[in-house]
């Protein structure tokens, strides 16, 4: 039985405390008036001034009253938009981090279900690790759902389509109003999370029951519900990607987006599975896990990094080459305002994994897999960052106190919840029909 060390427990609490403090600072320092927002932007410009200030001065000095009125109206609209962007920043930092860590747990659940449905022989020794990681889906999913509820209650401006005044002046959003309805949006979210958590709890129950059973009936039940869950997951994961991520920019859409988010989700989850397994192995647990298991996990990290790159390039290249204004503006915004994080995450999610994990021998070196995993996780956090921030904060972004605070808090909560879950059952299943095959897995 795994024992949650006090050092790790205290470390997770420190991360949560520091993260909460940083998030609190981010929310408190967010502007509440247009004047405060303009002052913040002016200070960030480092003396260069607001580029819109020249337009405003021109409007006042203009001898033509109509032109001045037009410029004043334009500046007022711009200033209000700027205020919303700066108010969104701590919310966006919170949402990006909350979704990222929830996504890891959901990806681990999908990978676990795949292993169950495929009746894989190599992975049963890792099932308890996967079950521990998926335990975070409960608190992580609830936190994301609360953020969505607060968005519906207009506590933030993350989802512009939730503003009835905006929809009233936007024919495109009016055409999507049947689907992008706040109540229907929350009902869908509840169904998604309810289905995912329900499968996780029942699968865990059957997994533990199989240890004490005299036959394989619980194993068969787990196989059946896992196969059914994968159908449910493929549908709900795609719809979730439209609702929770793509709808922050409701004028843009991609038919590939569900698969693209899935690729980011699954590679992040497998990376965490590998890192937790290596950590437990280093502490004297999971003694039957060998280099071949780590090698297989690293192969999945490598393979799904290639898969993610294929989907990223397919989406980017087709939209960029077609150059349809309402589609290409999505990437123009990111290249112009998010140049470093946009291309940086491509390097972190493709170039680094390929170079570091191409060699088969390196996949068996634990510290090398950990190092690569850190790069992959940082890259896929930036991927989610690039999905959310341009639509919610525009060009008023930077990695600062709220962003760091969000990462620290949810990393601490994730570590605490996952490792606490690992203490509730033996780390090695006893009566899984494939446990001996997994124990003697070598190649």
C-alpha positions, 0 to 999 in steps of 0.5 A: 500500500502506498503511503502519502509522504508528509513532504509531498503533502506539505509541498502540495499545500504550499503550492496551493497556498501560494497559488491562491495568493497569486490568484487573489492578487490577480483578481484584486489588481484587475481594473474596475473602471475604464480609467484604471484599465487605461492607466494599466495599459499606459504603464505596460506601454513603458512610456510609449503611450496608448496607440489609440490615444493619438486617435482620441487626440485627433478626434478632439482636435478635429474641426469637424464635429461629426468626425469628432463624435465618431472618434469619441464613440469609437474610443468609448467602445474600445475603452470598454472592450479594453476594460473587459479584456483586463478584467478577463485576465485573472479569470482566463488564467484560472480557467486555462489552468483549471481546464488543463489539469482537468484535461489530464485526468480526463485523458488518463480516463480515456487511455485507461478505458482503451486499455480495458476495452482492448484487454491489453496485456502490458498495462494492468500493472499501471491501472492503479496509477491511472485510477489515481490520476482519474480521481482528480476528475471529480474536484477538477471537473466540479471547479471547471463547472463552477467557472462555467456557471459563474460565466453564465451568471455574468461574473466574467466576460469569457464567453461573449455569446452569453451577453444578450446585448452582443447577440442582439447586434450579431446575426452570426451569433443569432444563428447559433443561439439555439445551441449556444444557449446558457441553460442548454450549455450548462445542461450539456456540461452536467451531462458530460461531467456526470457521464465521465465521473460515473464511468470512473467510479464504476470502473474503479469499483469493479477493479477493486472488486476483482481483487477479492472475487473468485471469478472474472465477472467484475473484469468482464463488467469493466470491459463492457462498460469501458467499451460503452464509455469510449463511444460516449467519450468520443461524442462528448469530448468533441462537444465539450471542445466546442462548448468550453474552448471553441465557443470563446471565439464563437465566430470561428470554428474548425471541424478538426478541433475535437480531435486536436484537443483530444491529441493534446489531452491524451499526450498530456495524460500519458506523460503524467502517467509515466511521470507518476509511475517513475516517481512511485518506482523510485520510492520502492513501489511498483516493483514489478514495473520494468523498463519495458513499461516505461519504454511503452509509455514513452513510445505513446508520448512520442507517437501522440506528439506526432499525432498532435503535430499532424492535426495542428499542421492539418488545421493550420495549413488548410485554413492559412492556404485557403485564406478565407477571412472569417477562418484565417483571422484566428491564426492571424491574431495568434501570429501577430499578438502571440508569436512567441507562445504560438510557435514556441508551443509547436517547438515544445510539443513537436521538435523537443519530443521528436528529438529527445524520444526518437532514440529507443534507448532514451525511452528507457532512461527514467530521468530523460523521460521525466525531462521530456515530460516536463517540456511536453506538459509546459507545451500543452499548457501553452497550447490551451493558453493559445486557445483561450487567451486571444479571444478573452484578453486579446493582446493584453496578455503576459505570463504574470502573477495570475497565470503562475498562480493558476498553475501553482494552485491546480498543480498542488491540488492535482498532486494532493488529490492524485497521491491521496487516491493512490493510498486507498488501494494496493498499487498492484491488482491481484486477480486481473486475468492479464496481471502475469502477462503484465508482470513478465512484459519484456521485449 
